[in-house]
Amino acid sequence: MPTTPDVPRPPVPLNQAIAQAGTTAAQLAAQLGVSEVTVARYSSGVREPPVTLALRLAALLGVPVTDIDWAHRRPKD
């Protein structure tokens, strides 16, 4: 039976990656040494983290940094 190549998954928004990891923005903020507001800004797409912080964040979430959509913008109500 022939195998099919793995289809890459699209990146997920940071807030979704946080939920999938079973953690909270507050817990991540404490582990990263930043404020919860900072993590909220990254989650909402208002700001993107510096590369070093993005790598640490992804590691804490247990996902490759490329699996997170860092520029995700929440739709306006």
Buried (B, 14 or more C-beta within 10 A) or exposed (E): EEEEEEEEEEBBBBBBBBBEBEBEBEBBBEEBEBEBEBBBBBBBBEEBBEEEBBEBBBEBBEBEBEBBBBEBEEEEE
